[in-house]
Amino acid sequence: MTNILAHLFIPQASNNYKAKTLHLSSLSVFMLMIMVSQLLFTFLGQKLPGVLGINSTVTAEELVSLTNQEREANGLNLLTINPALNQAAQQKAADMIAHNYWAHTSPAGLTPWTFFKNVNYRYLYAGENLARDFFDSHAVLTAWMNSPTHKDNILSSRYRETGIAVVQDMFQGQETTLVVQLFGTQAANFLPEPTGEISQAAEAVLAEMKTTPLISPFHLTKSISISLTIILLSVVIIDSLIITKKKIVRLSGKGLAHLIFLGILLVLLLGIRPGLVL
């Protein structure tokens, strides 16, 4: 095993004083591994979502409990669960999945307040938080509390009720957990009751939170690519140090070029992000 590793990573007589990893044939194998892993993970993510999907433990009950814990810690009233708001949240999640969008307003122009009206919830104040692809409820609340707009919704003294939908389904080509949290205060909760039709939104605070999946084809492929690049970069550095120390002369040497190329490649790989934007 030691001889094999030395042959792969250390320049010596057995590899013509050039680490086997840096030979053209080995580099071709590395490239093939990256391409195959990309195709494999993409296929598994789309065809077998249970393999590379998200094993989410997010629940509406826990999210309500965690939300009220934050409110209680800040001296605020606890929110009660309103079945109508639960229904509105379910409708909003179903609409995003059916029409394949990630936004507060749908491509057809439906705002969050449309779903409040669909369930006959006459609001004085209303708000919406969105989240997706989180592993557990604590992670969702932590992300929301780290976002000023989400935090404003969670800690608003104007809200009295909440409704939450947690839906796991195929969304934009992968298994996804969508969370819709609605906040509201009914106009009837205040006296005197406003006359006439309530405005579209007496107060409408919107917030969205998008995060990448816990396990995704993109991140798996990115991790593999970064790992292979780091290995190659390390081998080039070791190779250059040994060649310099032993004063070995090669007919062709591109150590510096390899270092620059792999360094640039590593920086690009570290900086690359998924293509999904909001």
C-alpha positions as CSV (number, residue, x, y, z in Angstrom):
1,M,0.0,0.0,0.0
2,T,2.8,2.4,0.9
3,N,4.5,1.8,-2.5
4,I,1.2,2.4,-4.3
5,L,0.6,5.7,-2.5
6,A,4.2,6.8,-3.2
7,H,3.7,5.9,-6.9
8,L,0.6,8.0,-7.0
9,F,1.7,11.0,-5.1
10,I,5.5,11.2,-5.0
11,P,7.9,11.6,-8.0
12,Q,10.2,8.7,-8.2
13,A,11.8,6.2,-10.7
14,S,8.6,4.1,-10.9
15,N,6.6,7.0,-12.3
16,N,9.4,8.6,-14.3
17,Y,9.9,11.2,-11.6
18,K,6.4,12.6,-12.0
19,A,3.6,11.7,-9.6
20,K,1.2,9.3,-11.3
21,T,-1.7,11.5,-10.2
22,L,-0.3,14.3,-12.5
23,H,-0.1,12.1,-15.6
24,L,-2.5,12.8,-18.4
25,S,-4.3,9.5,-17.9
26,S,-4.9,10.1,-14.2
27,L,-6.1,13.6,-14.8
28,S,-8.6,12.2,-17.4
29,V,-9.8,9.8,-14.8
30,F,-10.4,12.6,-12.3
31,M,-12.4,14.6,-14.9
32,L,-14.4,11.4,-15.7
33,M,-15.2,10.9,-12.0
34,I,-16.5,14.5,-11.7
35,M,-18.7,14.1,-14.8
36,V,-20.1,10.7,-13.7
37,S,-20.8,11.9,-10.2
38,Q,-22.7,14.9,-11.6
39,L,-24.8,12.8,-13.8
40,L,-25.4,10.2,-11.1
41,F,-26.4,12.6,-8.4
42,T,-28.6,14.6,-10.8
43,F,-30.4,11.4,-11.8
44,L,-30.9,10.2,-8.2
45,G,-32.1,13.6,-7.1
46,Q,-34.8,13.7,-9.8
47,K,-35.7,10.0,-10.1
48,L,-35.1,8.7,-6.6
49,P,-35.8,11.7,-4.4
50,G,-35.8,9.5,-1.3
51,V,-32.1,8.8,-1.8
52,L,-30.9,12.3,-2.1
53,G,-33.9,14.1,-0.8
54,I,-34.5,15.9,2.5
55,N,-35.4,13.9,5.6
56,S,-37.1,16.8,7.2
57,T,-38.5,16.8,10.7
58,V,-40.1,20.2,10.5
59,T,-43.6,20.2,12.0
60,A,-46.2,23.0,12.3
61,E,-46.8,22.2,16.0
62,E,-43.2,22.7,16.9
63,L,-42.9,25.9,14.8
64,V,-45.9,27.4,16.7
65,S,-44.3,26.4,20.0
66,L,-40.9,27.8,19.1
67,T,-42.5,31.0,17.8
68,N,-44.4,31.5,21.1
69,Q,-41.3,30.8,23.0
70,E,-39.6,33.7,21.3
71,R,-42.6,35.9,21.9
72,E,-42.8,35.0,25.5
73,A,-39.1,35.7,26.0
74,N,-39.8,39.2,24.6
75,G,-42.9,39.8,26.8
76,L,-45.4,39.4,24.0
77,N,-48.8,37.7,23.9
78,L,-48.8,34.1,22.7
79,L,-50.2,33.4,19.3
80,T,-53.2,31.0,19.0
81,I,-53.6,28.7,16.1
82,N,-56.4,29.7,13.7
83,P,-57.8,26.8,11.5
84,A,-58.6,29.3,8.8
85,L,-55.0,30.5,8.7
86,N,-53.8,26.9,8.6
87,Q,-56.0,26.4,5.6
88,A,-54.8,29.6,3.9
89,A,-51.2,28.5,4.5
90,Q,-51.9,25.1,2.9
91,Q,-53.4,26.8,-0.1
92,K,-50.4,29.1,-0.5
93,A,-48.0,26.1,-0.3
94,A,-50.1,24.1,-2.8
95,D,-50.2,27.1,-5.2
96,M,-46.4,27.5,-5.1
97,I,-45.9,23.8,-5.9
98,A,-48.6,23.7,-8.6
99,H,-47.3,26.7,-10.4
100,N,-43.6,26.1,-9.6
101,Y,-42.7,29.5,-8.1
102,W,-40.8,30.7,-4.9
103,A,-42.2,34.1,-4.1
104,H,-44.8,35.9,-2.1
105,T,-46.7,36.9,-5.2
106,S,-47.5,34.2,-7.8
107,P,-46.8,34.6,-11.5
108,A,-50.6,35.0,-11.9
109,G,-50.4,38.0,-9.5
110,L,-51.9,36.3,-6.5
111,T,-50.7,38.0,-3.3
112,P,-50.6,36.3,0.2
113,W,-53.7,38.3,1.0
114,T,-55.6,36.4,-1.7
115,F,-55.4,33.3,0.4
116,F,-56.6,35.1,3.5
117,K,-59.6,36.2,1.6
118,N,-60.2,32.7,0.2
119,V,-60.8,31.4,3.8
120,N,-62.9,34.5,4.8
121,Y,-60.3,35.8,7.2
122,R,-60.9,39.5,7.6
123,Y,-57.6,40.9,8.8
124,L,-56.6,44.1,10.4
125,Y,-53.0,43.1,10.4
126,A,-51.4,40.3,8.3
127,G,-48.0,38.9,7.5
128,E,-46.3,35.9,5.9
129,N,-43.0,34.1,6.4
130,L,-41.7,31.5,4.0
131,A,-38.9,28.9,4.3
132,R,-37.8,25.9,2.4
133,D,-35.4,22.9,2.6
134,F,-34.6,23.1,6.3
135,F,-33.9,19.9,8.2
136,D,-35.7,20.7,11.4
137,S,-38.0,23.2,13.1
138,H,-35.2,24.8,15.2
139,A,-33.2,25.6,12.0
140,V,-36.3,27.3,10.5
141,L,-36.8,29.5,13.6
142,T,-33.1,30.3,13.9
143,A,-33.0,31.4,10.3
144,W,-36.1,33.5,10.6
145,M,-34.8,35.1,13.8
146,N,-31.6,36.0,12.1
147,S,-33.5,37.8,9.4
148,P,-34.8,41.3,10.4
149,T,-38.0,41.0,8.3
150,H,-38.8,37.5,9.6
151,K,-38.0,38.5,13.2
152,D,-40.3,41.6,12.8
153,N,-43.2,39.2,11.9
154,I,-42.5,36.8,14.7
155,L,-42.1,39.5,17.4
156,S,-44.8,41.8,16.2
157,S,-47.2,42.8,19.0
158,R,-50.0,43.4,16.6
159,Y,-50.5,39.7,15.7
160,R,-52.9,37.5,17.7
161,E,-53.2,34.4,15.6
162,T,-51.0,32.2,13.3
163,G,-51.4,29.4,10.8
164,I,-48.7,27.2,9.5
165,A,-48.4,24.7,6.6
166,V,-45.4,22.3,6.2
167,V,-45.5,20.5,2.9
168,Q,-43.1,17.9,1.5
169,D,-43.4,17.4,-2.2
170,M,-41.5,17.6,-5.5
171,F,-40.7,21.2,-6.2
172,Q,-38.5,22.6,-9.0
173,G,-37.0,19.2,-9.7
174,Q,-36.2,17.9,-6.2
175,E,-37.9,16.7,-3.0
176,T,-38.5,19.8,-1.0
177,T,-40.0,20.9,2.3
178,L,-41.9,24.1,2.1
179,V,-43.0,26.1,5.1
180,V,-45.6,28.8,5.0
181,Q,-46.3,30.7,8.2
182,L,-49.1,33.2,8.3
183,F,-49.8,35.8,11.0
184,G,-53.0,37.7,11.5
185,T,-55.3,39.8,13.7
186,Q,-58.9,39.7,12.7
187,A,-60.7,43.0,12.4
188,A,-63.5,41.7,14.6
189,N,-61.0,41.4,17.5
190,F,-61.1,45.2,17.8
191,L,-63.9,47.5,18.9
192,P,-65.5,49.3,17.4
193,E,-65.3,47.1,14.3
194,P,-64.3,49.0,11.2
195,T,-67.1,49.9,8.9
196,G,-67.2,49.0,5.3
197,E,-64.7,46.7,3.5
198,I,-61.3,46.3,5.2
199,S,-58.4,47.5,3.1
200,Q,-56.2,45.0,1.2
201,A,-53.6,45.2,3.9
202,A,-53.7,47.5,6.9
203,E,-50.2,46.2,7.6
204,A,-48.5,43.7,5.3
205,V,-45.0,42.6,6.3
206,L,-43.4,40.1,3.9
207,A,-40.4,38.0,4.5
208,E,-38.9,35.1,2.7
209,M,-36.0,32.8,3.5
210,K,-34.4,30.5,1.0
211,T,-31.7,28.0,1.8
212,T,-30.1,25.2,-0.1
213,P,-31.1,21.6,0.7
214,L,-29.3,19.6,3.4
215,I,-28.2,17.2,0.7
216,S,-28.4,18.2,-2.9
217,P,-26.8,17.0,-6.2
218,F,-25.2,20.4,-6.6
219,H,-23.5,20.4,-3.2
220,L,-22.4,16.8,-3.5
221,T,-20.8,17.4,-6.9
222,K,-19.3,20.6,-5.6
223,S,-17.8,18.9,-2.6
224,I,-16.3,16.1,-4.8
225,S,-14.9,18.7,-7.2
226,I,-13.3,20.7,-4.4
227,S,-11.9,17.6,-2.8
228,L,-10.3,16.4,-6.0
229,T,-8.9,19.8,-6.8
230,I,-7.3,20.1,-3.3
231,I,-5.8,16.7,-3.8
232,L,-4.3,17.6,-7.2
233,L,-3.1,21.0,-5.8
234,S,-1.4,19.2,-2.9
235,V,0.2,16.7,-5.2
236,V,1.5,19.5,-7.5
237,I,3.0,21.3,-4.5
238,I,4.7,18.2,-3.2
239,D,5.9,17.3,-6.6
240,S,7.4,20.7,-7.1
241,L,9.2,20.7,-3.7
242,I,10.7,17.2,-4.3
243,I,11.8,18.1,-7.8
244,T,13.4,21.3,-6.6
245,K,15.1,19.7,-3.6
246,K,16.5,16.7,-5.6
247,K,17.3,19.0,-8.6
248,I,15.6,16.6,-11.0
249,V,15.5,17.9,-14.6
250,R,12.4,17.2,-16.7
251,L,12.1,17.6,-20.4
252,S,8.8,19.2,-19.8
253,G,7.7,20.8,-16.6
254,K,4.5,22.8,-16.1
255,G,4.4,22.8,-12.3
256,L,3.8,26.6,-12.0
257,A,1.1,26.5,-14.7
258,H,-0.6,23.7,-12.9
259,L,-0.4,25.5,-9.6
260,I,-2.0,28.7,-11.1
261,F,-4.7,26.7,-12.9
262,L,-5.7,24.6,-9.9
263,G,-5.6,27.6,-7.6
264,I,-7.9,29.5,-9.8
265,L,-10.2,26.5,-10.2
266,L,-10.4,26.0,-6.4
267,V,-11.3,29.7,-5.9
268,L,-14.1,29.4,-8.5
269,L,-15.4,26.2,-7.0
270,L,-15.5,27.7,-3.5
271,G,-17.3,30.7,-4.8
272,I,-19.9,29.0,-7.0
273,R,-23.5,29.0,-5.8
274,P,-26.7,27.2,-6.9
275,G,-28.5,28.9,-9.8
276,L,-31.8,29.3,-7.9
277,V,-32.5,32.9,-7.0
278,L,-35.5,34.8,-5.8
